Structures are given as C-alpha cells and as structure tokens.
C-alpha cells in the first residue's frame, strides 16, 4: 500500500480507539482508489507506447506497400506506353486501395498531432495493409491487350458502292481544310452513317497526324458517362470528382495538353453542349465528327459541314445484296429475279440488305425463294426494323433466337469475347452438353450460324475471337424483349440510381453490366417472381440490401462480379434454391459468403480474387457443381472431405499457394480442366500418371514447386474457362542420383506451354528428365537453372531420331542459364526443331555458338532469332567440329532460312560470325545490331537473278553508325539495297 506522508496529521484529534476501525477502512478505500489510478495510468502509458509502436509498424508497412505500388505502376506504365495494353481492373482496384490506405495514414497521423489516438482504426489499417501486401503477390498478369475500337483499326465492311466512296472522299476533303473543325453525318437508321464514320476513323489512323478516338453516345447517354469515356482518352482519373463542371474543367485542361485530336461521337440523339464535356472545339488542332439521325442535332451542335447519307439507289442496293449472299450462293436467272424483288423491298437500306441477304445465304432452291418472298411483309416501306425482324424470324430455332437476344444484355457496341459469351450461355442452360468441350463446340457453332446470317459481326483484328452486335440489331432485339422474353437492359449507360417502377412483374433477364450504380435504395424489393438472370457486374456496388432479393425466387444466374468495394452479401442468397450460377469474381473486399448448402441446383461458383479466407459453408453439399474457381484467394486450407463429394466437377481452379490434394483430384473422373499447384515433382508426376490413361482431351495450368516467384503468379491459375490452354511451370530442386528426378517426368498430354525455372541440380531438360506424349509444338521457357549445360542432351551411343517421347519445340526462350554450353548435344531427332518459329537467348555467358550448322536444315520454320547479352558468343550458326575459319568463297554451300523475319543481336562482344557460309533469308522484315564490335560481315546472299530481294524488309536498326560503315560485303549491291532501311 502506498504511504502518503503527512496524511495522518490531517485526521481529527481525540477519536481514540473508536476511530481506528473506520480509519483502517478509509485507508483500504484510498489504497484501492490509488491502485486503480496507478493501474489506469500504467495501462494508458502502455497503450500509448503500443499505439506508437503499432503506428511505426504501420508506417513501415505502408512504406513497403508504397514501394511495391511504385514497382507495379512502373511495370504497368512500361507496358501501357505504346497504347496497346491497359491495366486489368483488379490491378486498378488494388492501386485505388493503396491510395486509400495512404490517405488514411495521413488522416491518422493528423489526429495524433491533436492528441487523438484511435487504436481500433490503427489495428484495422494494419490488417488491411497486410492484406494488400499479400494480394500484391497474386496480382498476376498486370495488363491485357486492348481490343477496344479506339486503340486499333475498326472492323468495317469495305465500301463498293460509288455513292459511299464519294461520301468518304467528301469527308476526307473537309478534314484537309483546317477551317472545318466539325462535321455532322446524318441520315435515317441503317443507312450507313456509322460505317462511313468507321472508314473515316481507319483512314485517319493510317494516313494523318491526328490522334483519333471513337466514343459511342447512344440514346440513354449521361453527361457523366460521356465524361468518363473522354477521361480514358486523356488518361484522367475522375472517380473522386462528382461535380460535372469541375469534371469538365479538368477534361478541358487535359485535352489542351494534347495536340491534333479528332473525336468521333457516334449515334448522337440530342444536342450535346461540348463545354460540359470539356472538349475545346474551335481551338486549332481539335476536330469533331458526329453521326446522328437528325440534321437538327448536327445544326444545333454548330457543325461546320453537314453530309446526308442517303439510301442506296437500285443498282448499288442490288450490288450490296448480291455481295452479301456470298459467292457460294449461285443464282439462276429465275432466282435472281426473285432476289432483286426482295432487295427492292429493303428500300436501299444497307443494314437491311446485308441482314436479309445473310438469312438467304446458301439457299439455291427456287421454291424456298418464292416462299420467302410470299412471307415477306408488304408494309416494309422504309422501316429497317421490320426487315431485321424478318431475318430474326427466319432463324426458326428458339435456341438460336434466344442466344441472339442474349447478346443485347451487353452494352452497345461492346466487343464480346466469344468464350465468355459461351460461358454465360452454358450457365443459362441455352447450350447443353455432357462435357465442357462439347458445350464450347456447340456454343461456337451457334455463334457461327448467327454470324453467317449477318445477325452478329465477327471482328477479325482483335487478337482473340469475338463477336459484336450492330447497334440497330441490338435495338431490334431490345424491342423484341419488351414482351416475351422480357428484358430490362441498362448496360453501360453511366451513373444511375435503381428505380422501383422499372422492375415490372414479368421480367426474365436484367442487365446493368458496366453501369455505375450509385446506390440500391435500402427498402427496395422488386416483385419479379419470373426473373432468372440478374447481371450487376462492374457496377461499383458497395452493398446490396437484403430486401432487394426478397421476391426473386426464380433467380438462376446472379452476377455480382468485379464490384471491388462490395463487402457483404445478403443472407437470403442462401435460400436461392433455383440458382445455377453465382459469380463473385473480383469482389476483392468480400470477406465471406453466406452458407451455400441449400443451393442444390448450383452449377457454377466463381469466387476468384475475392477476399474470402474460408471455403463457403455447405459447399460439400453442392453435388451438381461443375465449375469452381477459387484462384487468387487467400484460403487458409481446403478441407479434405469436400472435393471427393463434388463428383460432377469439370473445372477446378485452386488458390496458387495451396498444395493440391492428389488423391482427391484423382477421384474427380469428370474433371476436364484443372488449375493449381503441387509442391513437388512426385505429386505432379502422380497426378499426371493418373491422367495419361484418359482418352479425353483436357486442359490444365499447373505450377510445381514450393515458392511462387514474380515470374509466375497465382492469378494465372484463375482465368476463366475460355482461356483454355495447357501450361506447366516447374520451379523446384532436381536431386541428382535419385530423389525428384529418379523417374522421368512425362509431361501432360497435349501440353502447350512449359516453364522450367530455378530447377537446381538439373543438367539438361531433354531427353531424359522431361518426356512428352504428344506431337504438339511446345512453347518452352527455361530460366535461372544454373546447372543446365544442354537444353537437349542425347547420351553418346543413343539414337532418338525415332523416339516418340522427344519434345517438339514451337518456341524456345532461354534466360539466365550461366552454365549453358549449347542448345543440343548428340544425335537428336530431326523433328525436335523442325517446328521452331521463335528462338530467344539472353544472359547465357558460356555459350560460344547458338546452334550447330548440322541442324540448320531443320530450321525451315524459324521466324525470329534474338540473342542478347551472351558475352562469350562467337557464332550464331556454328562451324562443324574441325572445320576451319577459312574465307568464304562463291563456291561455298548456301544455307537457307526461308521464313526468318526478325534478327536481333545485341551486347555480343565476342561475336565474329553469323554464319560462315552464304545465307538466304528472303522473308526478312527487320534487323537490329547493337554492341557487336567484332562482327565484321553479314552473310546474306541473294541470287543475281532475283530482281526483288528482301521484299518484306521494313527496318534495320543500327545504334552505332560507324560499325555499319566498316562491314565487308561479298555482294556489294546488298549494302546499297539495305541503306534506305537503316535507322
């Protein structure tokens, strides 16, 4: 007990013995009070110390996170700089989260300066920083190739009609006049305004100094939505700016920093005030082209020149109709007369002509032509929608019709990935089969039919298979779906609030795909008992009130994917007994999912890149599940009893950090696609062995090893079904004399891509360590394996020329193999390199020659050679053993690389020769030479009879001009021939 001096002296005198018991009790009370005060002070003191330490920890972690964000942003910007790629949405969301954390830390530190220390907030922030640091390890591929119209040539039919050609030349003439700052193209629907604008767009991209950008406006536009579209052009982030005028001011400021811009606004229905969009029209170097059905709109927007696109005359209309029928449709004179009558009924509207002709493509029976003509409505007049509807009716297949209408759920002018669309059609039950490969084949067949009948378009310059719906065909589809089936489509139309009156009783499908929904009213409960599909993806949702789903008892597809701020799901989802697909992909802040045990009908569960850490409760009861994607999530463990109960699984993606349970996987006899990881080659080999007996084709993306490096990210284990491929990444130690490599590893059937990296103890990859069952060409990357001396090593005395298990290379990339002597050693099979198209070698400092001349005859398909920073490299095509370095003569043998297009040699200080003999490379397109000081001559040779050598050559890049001037030439005219291409 604390003693307080002088306290006794303050007590009243003369109380005697009677007072001491009370005094004793008083002391006890005081002792307790003082003790509590001291304890509180000590706790407060300790709490202050803990807070300060935790704040320091938070600052360190935020610094780590910021540094990581800088690295990621640098890599993203490097890949974005040429305008062909852009960051993925989950990467952009991660950047946003990092920005919020940094802002939160600033606020927290400001509060500390005024004496406010919020330990709860500090703890939450520390936890969130840890999550973001963990997420950064699994970001995966940071960017994807841009396929949007403004970044590449637009797909558009060639114009053959004279009037259309004249219209294009008129517009081009106006664009040459600097006084014409704005052009209005107007005309009725389906007459070809957008087609004309697309040709103008493509021509500007090819042959002008202007940057040209395409923006689709549409009838349901919003100013903020258009501002968002324009902000992408100037790379301006307006997500935190709500005020329209401030957004316009920032856009104007950003636009004025750019030069020579043409904006094309397609399908403008009402007058737009350009000042609200921030576009500085009227300033030199800024042009505008717009299309509209109304000349009045063009005039109100002060277009300097107006062009009316008129209907085609009779001759041009027939020419377009005949061309759209296709060359395979041969017309007899009698059928041609009927066809001309049908073309005439389209009233010269190009879209109607194309679509109607598409529906008759391949028809050669005159009776069917007569029947079609008789069925053709008499009141077509100039209503293009009646023509389009007639073509739709001619499908006469409800599955085709439903799949066509389904495309209208996407935003206007949206380029739809074919596989993603088929994925959705499978979920909806519109495409049915017993196996995934059958489903996809059926889906592609359906889309091919719709493309063939000109109801869908098939862009061919996207780098992936896609389809697109013409805006008028989409409008026609939306008209059809005002009845049965009943759709409500608000896709891609900008910020909005959901309104109860829109949700009518008999809705079948609803789509808000890629629309910013500010909020769903708290008590909103749409009465939609027949609603089967609800798409709320990419909507910036933060919450969904439980009442919202109250009367949607028939819901079969619920898509909430890529709402990165969505943190909770209503518990009523647990009762959706009809649900077939639950899509939560990219909901990064979603920490848990309601129990799913009652969803007995569920076929698809996608929780890729969500924030959940536990398997959803009741998942073992989902016996009809065919598709599960758990890639990119921080799952603590996968309970052993779950997978064996999901016997119908066809697709499984596990988190990249988990060791896949081999025995459980072996029990999934229906599995057709697997993405996951094995910690060691033993389990990988065991899994592969169990699948070699399968006759069916299957797909996989497998990582083998203990640690996942930056080179290979978990998220590659979670791309959707459409990205079907066969990939194996091996990243583990190979023990000599037994251990991991005691048994040769048979690569999976049909493997496409193999990465071997940091496999210490591996002296060669092929022939014995990795064997193949397949004749498919392999794309192979090998890096960081310090013990490898040969890529393909055939032991002495062994002949592999007829070995069916030898690898066939399609592409070979080799990096950082510091002990690599050469690509191949021994008597290799001729087919090993016969399909090789790309060879890329970097940082392999022991190599003296790239490959021996003996295999040159096998390289007839080689298109690209890149050799970089191989400091001991002396020859690209090496001499045979014992062959001297005598001077070449005109009688020496000529070698040929007939398909070689690209040759890149740099940082090769010892390189003396590309080839000691004459080399013919007629397909060369580009060459680059840098830091090859000892390379004194180039071996290229062309026969004197060849009057057009190197017809495809575009560029020769030489970074040291003097070096080129010192080169010796056996054929001096080649130097003169190459000079114009040197940069």
SVG drawing of the C-alpha trace seen along z (x, -y; Angstrom):
<svg xmlns="http://www.w3.org/2000/svg" viewBox="-48 -28 89 74">
<polyline fill="none" stroke="black" stroke-width="0.4" points="0.0,0.0 1.3,-3.4 2.2,-5.6 1.3,-9.2 3.4,-11.3 1.5,-13.9 -1.9,-12.4 -2.3,-11.2 -1.7,-14.7 -4.8,-15.8 -7.1,-13.5 -9.2,-14.8 -7.7,-14.6 -9.2,-12.6 -11.1,-10.0 -9.3,-7.3 -9.7,-3.6 -13.3,-4.1 -12.0,-5.8 -9.3,-3.4 -11.5,-0.7 -13.0,-3.5 -9.6,-4.9 -8.4,-1.4 -11.4,-1.1 -10.7,-4.5 -7.1,-3.5 -8.2,-0.5 -10.6,-2.5 -7.9,-5.1 -5.4,-2.3 -7.9,-0.8 -8.5,-4.1 -4.8,-5.0 -4.1,-1.5 -6.8,-1.8 -5.5,-5.2 -1.9,-3.9 -3.1,-0.8 -5.1,-3.0 -2.1,-5.3 0.2,-2.4 -2.3,-0.9 -2.7,-4.2 1.1,-4.6 1.5,-1.1 -1.4,-1.7 0.4,-4.9 3.6,-3.0 1.8,-0.2 0.0,-2.7 3.2,-4.5 4.9,-1.2 2.0,0.0 1.9,-3.3 5.6,-2.9 4.9,0.6 2.0,-0.7 4.2,-3.4 6.9,-0.8 4.3,1.5 2.7,-1.4 6.2,-2.3 6.7,1.3 3.2,1.2 4.0,-2.2 7.3,-0.9 5.5,2.2 2.9,0.0 5.7,-2.1 7.2,1.0 3.9,2.3 2.9,-1.0 6.3,-1.3 5.8,2.1 2.2,1.3 3.2,-2.1 6.0,-0.5 3.5,1.9 0.9,-0.7 3.2,-3.3 2.6,-2.1 -1.2,-2.3 -1.7,1.4 -2.2,2.6 -4.0,1.4 -4.1,2.4 -6.6,5.0 -9.5,3.9 -8.2,5.8 -4.9,4.1 -6.6,0.7 -8.7,1.6 -5.5,2.5 -4.0,-0.9 -7.2,-2.5 -6.9,-0.6 -3.3,-1.6 -4.2,-5.2 -7.0,-5.0 -4.5,-3.4 -2.0,-6.2 -4.7,-8.8 -6.0,-7.0 -2.5,-7.1 -2.2,-10.8 -5.5,-11.4 -4.5,-9.1 -1.2,-11.0 -3.0,-14.3 -5.3,-13.1 -2.3,-12.1 -0.9,-15.6 -4.1,-16.9 -3.9,-14.1 -6.5,-11.7 -5.2,-8.1 -7.7,-5.7 -6.3,-2.2 -9.2,-0.5 -8.6,-2.3 -4.9,-1.7 -5.4,2.0 -7.8,2.3 -5.4,0.3 -2.6,2.6 -4.7,5.6 -5.8,4.1 -2.1,3.2 -1.2,6.8 -4.0,8.0 -2.9,5.6 0.7,6.8 -0.4,10.4 -2.7,9.5 0.2,7.9 1.9,11.3 -1.1,12.6 -1.9,9.8 -0.8,11.9 -0.6,10.6 -0.9,6.8 -2.2,5.8 -4.2,7.1 -4.1,6.3 -6.6,3.5 -9.2,4.6 -11.4,1.5 -12.2,-0.3 -10.2,-3.5 -7.0,-1.6 -7.0,0.4 -8.4,0.5 -12.1,0.8 -13.8,3.7 -16.0,2.5 -17.2,3.8 -15.5,2.4 -17.5,-0.1 -18.0,0.9 -21.0,-1.4 -20.0,-4.5 -22.1,-6.8 -20.4,-5.5 -16.9,-6.1 -17.9,-9.6 -19.2,-10.3 -15.9,-9.1 -13.9,-11.4 -16.1,-14.4 -15.4,-13.9 -11.7,-13.4 -11.6,-16.7 -13.2,-18.6 -10.7,-17.1 -7.9,-18.6 -9.4,-22.1 -8.3,-23.5 -11.3,-25.8 -13.7,-22.8 -13.5,-22.0 -16.7,-19.9 -18.5,-17.6 -22.1,-16.2 -23.1,-13.0 -26.8,-12.4 -29.4,-10.1 -32.1,-7.5 -31.3,-4.4 -29.5,-1.6 -28.4,-3.9 -24.7,-3.6 -23.7,-6.6 -21.6,-4.6 -20.0,-2.6 -18.9,-5.8 -17.6,-7.2 -15.6,-3.9 -13.9,-4.2 -13.0,-7.8 -11.6,-6.6 -9.5,-4.0 -8.2,-6.3 -7.3,-8.9 -5.3,-6.3 -3.4,-5.3 -2.7,-8.5 -2.8,-11.6 -1.0,-13.2 -4.2,-13.3 -5.0,-11.1 -8.5,-9.8 -10.8,-8.4 -14.2,-6.9 -17.0,-7.5 -20.4,-5.8 -23.1,-8.1 -26.5,-6.3 -30.0,-7.3 -29.6,-6.8 -26.4,-8.8 -25.5,-10.7 -23.0,-13.6 -21.0,-11.9 -20.9,-8.7 -19.5,-10.6 -17.1,-12.4 -15.8,-9.1 -15.3,-7.9 -13.4,-11.0 -11.3,-10.8 -9.9,-7.5 -8.7,-9.2 -6.7,-11.8 -5.8,-9.2 -7.5,-11.3 -8.9,-9.9 -12.3,-11.5 -13.5,-8.8 -13.3,-11.2 -14.9,-14.2 -18.7,-14.4 -19.4,-17.9 -20.0,-17.9 -18.5,-21.4 -15.3,-20.5 -15.0,-17.3 -15.4,-19.4 -12.8,-21.8 -10.3,-19.0 -11.1,-17.4 -10.6,-20.7 -7.2,-21.2 -6.1,-17.7 -7.3,-18.0 -5.4,-21.2 -2.1,-19.5 -2.7,-17.2 -2.3,-18.2 -4.1,-17.2 -7.1,-15.3 -10.2,-14.1 -13.2,-12.9 -15.9,-10.9 -19.2,-10.9 -21.3,-8.1 -25.2,-7.9 -25.9,-11.3 -29.7,-11.6 -29.8,-15.0 -27.8,-18.2 -24.7,-18.0 -23.1,-21.0 -19.4,-20.4 -18.3,-22.7 -19.9,-20.2 -17.6,-17.5 -14.5,-19.7 -13.6,-19.3 -12.0,-22.5 -13.7,-22.6 -12.8,-25.7 -9.2,-25.7 -6.7,-24.9 -5.9,-21.2 -9.2,-19.9 -11.8,-18.4 -15.2,-16.7 -17.1,-14.3 -20.6,-13.2 -23.3,-10.9 -26.9,-11.4 -30.3,-10.5 -31.2,-14.2 -29.8,-17.0 -31.2,-19.4 -28.9,-17.9 -25.9,-18.5 -27.0,-22.1 -27.6,-22.8 -24.1,-21.5 -22.8,-24.1 -21.3,-21.6 -19.4,-23.5 -20.2,-20.9 -23.2,-18.5 -23.4,-15.4 -26.6,-13.5 -26.1,-9.7 -28.9,-8.7 -30.4,-5.3 -28.7,-3.3 -30.0,-3.5 -31.4,-0.4 -28.1,0.7 -26.0,0.1 -28.6,1.9 -28.6,5.0 -24.8,5.0 -24.6,5.0 -27.4,7.6 -25.6,9.9 -22.3,9.5 -23.8,10.3 -25.3,13.5 -21.7,14.7 -20.0,16.3 -21.3,19.8 -24.9,18.8 -25.3,19.3 -28.4,17.7 -30.2,19.0 -31.9,16.3 -35.3,17.1 -34.0,16.9 -32.1,13.7 -35.4,12.0 -36.9,13.0 -33.8,11.9 -33.9,8.5 -37.6,8.1 -36.6,8.9 -33.6,6.4 -36.0,3.8 -38.2,4.2 -35.3,3.1 -35.7,-0.4 -32.0,-0.9 -31.1,-0.5 -27.6,1.2 -28.2,2.9 -31.5,4.4 -29.9,5.6 -27.0,7.2 -29.1,8.9 -31.8,10.1 -29.2,11.5 -27.4,13.2 -30.6,15.0 -30.8,16.4 -27.1,17.3 -26.7,20.7 -30.3,21.1 -30.5,22.3 -33.9,23.9 -36.3,21.6 -39.3,22.8 -37.7,21.6 -37.0,18.2 -40.7,18.0 -41.8,18.9 -39.6,16.3 -40.9,13.6 -44.5,14.5 -43.9,14.4 -42.2,11.0 -44.5,8.4 -45.9,5.9 -45.7,2.9 -41.8,2.8 -41.7,-0.7 -38.5,-2.2 -38.7,-0.7 -35.4,1.2 -36.5,2.8 -39.2,4.8 -36.5,6.1 -34.3,7.1 -37.1,8.7 -38.0,10.8 -34.4,12.0 -34.6,12.9 -37.9,14.8 -36.2,16.8 -33.9,18.4 -36.8,20.7 -34.8,22.1 -35.6,21.0 -32.1,21.6 -30.6,19.5 -33.1,16.8 -32.5,16.8 -28.7,16.7 -29.1,13.8 -31.3,11.9 -28.9,12.6 -26.2,10.6 -28.3,7.5 -27.6,7.7 -24.1,6.3 -23.5,2.6 -24.0,1.0 -21.1,1.5 -19.5,3.9 -16.9,6.3 -17.8,9.6 -15.3,12.3 -16.8,15.4 -15.7,17.8 -17.0,15.5 -20.4,15.4 -20.5,19.1 -19.6,19.5 -22.7,17.5 -24.9,19.4 -23.9,22.6 -24.7,21.1 -28.2,20.2 -28.8,23.7 -29.1,22.4 -26.1,24.5 -26.2,28.1 -23.8,31.0 -22.2,33.7 -18.7,32.3 -17.2,28.8 -15.5,29.3 -18.9,30.4 -20.6,27.3 -18.0,25.0 -18.1,26.6 -21.9,26.3 -21.6,22.6 -19.2,21.7 -21.5,23.5 -24.4,21.3 -22.4,18.1 -21.0,19.1 -24.6,19.5 -25.6,16.1 -22.5,14.5 -23.2,16.3 -26.7,15.0 -25.3,11.4 -27.1,11.1 -23.8,10.8 -20.5,9.4 -17.1,11.1 -14.2,8.7 -11.1,10.1 -8.4,7.8 -8.8,8.3 -6.2,10.9 -8.9,13.1 -12.2,14.5 -15.0,12.0 -18.4,11.0 -20.3,7.7 -23.9,6.7 -24.7,3.9 -26.5,1.1 -29.7,1.4 -29.8,5.1 -29.4,4.6 -32.2,2.1 -34.3,4.5 -33.5,7.2 -34.5,4.9 -37.8,4.2 -38.4,7.9 -37.6,8.3 -40.2,5.8 -42.7,8.7 -41.5,12.3 -38.9,12.9 -38.9,9.6 -35.6,7.9 -34.6,4.8 -31.2,3.6 -29.4,0.6 -25.9,1.8 -23.0,-0.7 -25.0,-3.8 -23.3,-5.6 -24.1,-6.6 -27.7,-5.9 -30.0,-5.0 -32.2,-2.0 -35.9,-2.9 -38.7,-0.6 -41.0,-1.4 -38.6,0.2 -38.9,3.6 -42.0,5.0 -43.7,8.2 -42.8,10.4 -39.1,9.6 -37.0,12.6 -33.5,11.0 -32.0,7.8 -28.5,6.4 -26.7,3.4 -23.4,4.7 -20.7,2.0 -23.0,-0.7 -22.2,-2.7 -25.0,-2.3 -24.8,-4.9 -27.0,-3.0 -29.8,-0.5 -32.4,-2.0 -32.5,-0.4 -36.1,0.9 -36.2,1.7 -37.8,5.1 -38.7,5.6 -41.5,8.1 -40.1,10.2 -41.0,13.8 -40.0,14.9 -36.6,13.1 -34.0,15.7 -30.9,13.6 -29.6,10.6 -26.3,9.1 -24.8,6.4 -21.2,6.8 -18.8,3.8 -21.3,1.6 -19.2,0.1 -21.7,1.5 -20.7,1.2 -23.7,3.0 -26.9,4.8 -29.8,4.6 -31.3,8.0 -34.8,6.8 -33.7,6.4 -33.7,10.2 -36.8,10.8 -39.2,11.6 -36.7,13.1 -37.4,16.7 -36.7,18.0 -33.2,16.4 -30.9,18.8 -27.9,16.6 -26.6,13.9 -23.6,12.0 -22.1,9.5 -18.5,9.8 -16.0,7.0 -17.6,4.9 -14.4,4.3 -15.9,2.4 -18.7,4.9 -18.1,6.2 -21.1,8.2 -23.8,10.4 -27.4,10.6 -28.0,13.8 -31.1,14.5 -28.8,15.8 -28.6,19.0 -32.2,19.7 -32.0,19.4 -32.8,23.0 -33.1,22.4 -29.6,20.7 -27.4,22.3 -24.5,19.7 -23.1,17.4 -20.5,15.1 -18.4,13.0 -15.2,12.7 -13.1,9.7 -15.0,8.6 -11.8,8.0 -13.2,6.8 -15.8,9.5 -14.6,11.5 -17.3,14.2 -20.1,15.8 -23.4,16.9 -23.9,20.7 -24.5,22.4 -25.6,25.8 -29.2,25.3 -28.2,24.4 -28.7,27.9 -29.0,26.7 -25.8,24.7 -23.5,25.5 -21.1,22.6 -19.3,20.9 -16.8,18.2 -15.0,16.6 -11.8,15.8 -9.9,12.8 -12.4,12.3 -11.3,11.6 -12.7,14.9 -10.4,17.0 -12.6,20.0 -14.4,22.4 -18.1,21.4 -20.1,23.3 -22.1,26.2 -20.0,26.4 -19.7,30.1 -23.5,30.4 -23.4,28.8 -23.3,32.1 -24.3,30.6 -21.3,28.2 -19.4,28.4 -17.3,25.3 -15.4,23.9 -12.9,21.1 -11.0,20.2 -7.9,18.8 -6.2,15.8 -7.9,16.1 -6.1,16.4 -7.7,19.6 -6.2,21.0 -6.9,24.6 -9.1,26.8 -11.0,29.4 -10.3,32.9 -13.9,34.0 -15.1,31.5 -13.6,32.4 -14.5,36.1 -18.2,35.2 -18.2,32.9 -18.1,35.8 -19.6,33.7 -16.8,31.2 -15.5,30.4 -13.5,27.3 -11.4,26.7 -9.1,23.8 -7.4,23.8 -5.5,21.0 -1.9,20.9 -0.5,21.2 -2.2,24.5 -0.7,27.9 -3.3,29.7 -4.5,32.9 -3.6,35.6 -5.8,38.3 -8.9,36.1 -8.2,34.9 -7.9,38.5 -11.4,39.1 -12.8,36.4 -13.4,38.5 -15.4,35.8 -12.6,33.2 -11.6,31.6 -9.7,28.5 -7.5,28.1 -5.5,25.1 -3.5,25.4 -0.2,26.3 1.8,29.2 4.7,28.7 6.9,31.3 7.5,33.3 6.5,36.5 2.9,35.4 2.9,33.8 4.1,37.0 1.5,39.0 -1.3,36.7 0.0,36.8 0.2,40.6 -3.4,40.9 -4.5,38.8 -2.4,40.4 -4.9,43.2 -7.7,40.7 -8.5,40.7 -10.5,37.4 -8.9,34.1 -8.3,31.9 -6.8,28.6 -4.5,27.5 -2.4,24.7 -0.1,26.3 2.7,24.9 5.2,27.3 7.4,26.0 7.4,24.6 7.7,20.9 5.8,18.9 8.1,16.3 7.2,13.0 7.6,14.7 4.6,16.9 1.6,15.5 -1.3,17.3 -3.8,15.4 -2.8,17.3 -4.5,20.1 -7.8,18.4 -8.6,17.1 -12.0,18.2 -12.8,21.3 -12.4,19.6 -8.6,19.2 -8.3,22.9 -4.6,23.8 -2.2,26.4 0.6,24.9 3.1,26.4 5.5,24.4 8.3,26.3 10.1,24.4 11.9,26.8 15.1,28.6 16.0,31.7 18.0,34.1 20.7,36.0 21.1,39.7 17.6,40.3 15.1,38.0 12.9,35.9 14.4,37.0 14.7,40.7 11.7,41.2 11.5,39.3 8.6,36.8 6.2,37.4 4.7,34.0 0.9,34.0 -0.9,35.0 -1.1,32.1 1.0,29.7 1.2,26.2 3.4,24.2 6.3,25.3 8.2,23.1 11.3,24.6 12.9,22.2 15.3,22.3 15.5,26.1 18.8,26.6 20.5,29.9 19.1,30.2 22.0,30.6 19.7,30.9 16.0,30.7 15.5,33.1 15.7,36.0 15.6,37.9 14.2,35.6 11.1,34.4 9.3,36.6 6.3,35.8 3.5,38.0 2.4,35.5 3.4,34.4 2.2,30.8 4.7,28.0 5.8,26.8 6.3,23.2 9.1,23.5 10.8,21.0 13.8,22.0 15.4,19.6 17.5,19.4 18.7,23.0 22.4,22.6 23.3,26.3 22.0,26.8 24.6,27.3 22.4,28.5 18.8,28.0 18.6,31.2 21.2,33.8 21.3,37.2 23.8,39.5 26.6,40.9 25.7,44.0 21.9,43.3 19.7,42.6 16.5,40.6 15.5,40.0 12.6,42.3 11.8,41.8 8.1,40.8 8.6,39.2 11.0,36.5 10.0,32.8 8.8,30.8 9.5,27.2 7.4,24.4 9.0,21.6 12.1,21.7 13.2,18.9 16.3,19.3 17.3,16.8 20.0,16.7 21.5,20.1 25.0,19.3 26.5,22.7 24.7,23.4 27.1,24.7 24.6,25.1 21.1,25.9 21.7,29.5 24.2,32.3 24.3,35.7 22.1,37.3 18.8,35.5 15.6,36.3 15.1,34.0 11.6,33.1 12.9,31.6 13.4,28.1 11.6,28.6 8.5,26.7 10.5,24.0 9.4,20.5 11.0,18.4 14.4,18.6 15.3,16.1 18.5,16.4 19.6,14.0 22.4,13.9 23.9,17.3 27.6,16.4 29.2,19.8 27.6,20.3 30.1,19.9 27.7,20.8 23.9,20.7 23.4,23.9 25.5,26.2 25.1,26.0 24.0,29.6 20.5,28.7 20.2,25.7 18.2,27.8 15.7,28.4 15.0,24.7 12.9,24.1 10.1,22.6 12.2,20.3 10.8,16.8 12.6,15.0 16.1,15.1 17.0,12.9 20.4,13.2 21.1,10.8 24.0,10.4 25.8,13.7 29.3,12.4 31.2,15.5 29.0,16.0 31.3,16.2 29.0,17.7 25.2,17.8 25.4,20.8 28.5,22.7 31.1,24.5 31.3,28.2 34.0,29.8 37.3,29.5 36.1,27.0 38.4,24.0 37.6,20.4 38.8,20.1 37.4,17.2 34.1,17.8 34.1,18.3 31.4,18.1 31.5,21.9 30.7,22.5 27.4,24.1 24.4,21.8 22.1,22.2 18.5,21.0 16.3,19.7 13.2,19.2 10.8,17.9 13.2,15.8 11.5,12.4 13.3,10.9 17.0,11.0 18.1,9.1 21.7,9.3 22.9,7.1 25.6,7.0 27.6,9.8 31.2,8.5 32.9,11.7 30.5,12.4 32.6,12.8 30.2,14.6 26.5,15.1 27.2,17.9 30.5,18.9 28.6,19.7 26.1,17.8 22.7,17.4 19.5,16.7 16.7,15.0 14.2,13.7 11.5,13.1 13.4,10.7 11.3,7.8 13.6,6.3 17.1,6.5 18.8,4.9 22.5,4.9 24.0,3.3 27.3,3.7 28.7,6.4 32.1,4.8 33.8,7.9 31.1,8.7 32.8,7.7 30.4,9.0 26.9,10.1 26.3,13.5 23.2,12.5 23.1,13.7 20.7,13.2 21.0,14.8 21.7,12.2 18.6,13.4 16.4,12.2 15.2,8.8 13.2,8.2 15.3,9.5 14.1,9.0 10.6,7.8 9.3,7.6 12.2,5.7 11.0,2.6 13.7,1.6 17.3,2.1 18.2,0.6 21.9,-0.1 22.7,-2.1 26.4,-2.6 26.6,-4.2 30.3,-3.7 30.0,0.0 27.8,0.5 30.2,-1.5 33.1,0.9 31.2,4.0 32.6,6.2 30.3,7.4 30.6,10.4 27.8,8.9 28.4,5.1 25.0,4.3 23.4,5.6 24.9,2.7 23.1,0.2 20.0,2.3 19.9,2.1 20.8,-1.6 17.2,-3.0 16.0,-0.8 18.7,-1.8 17.5,-3.8"/>
</svg>
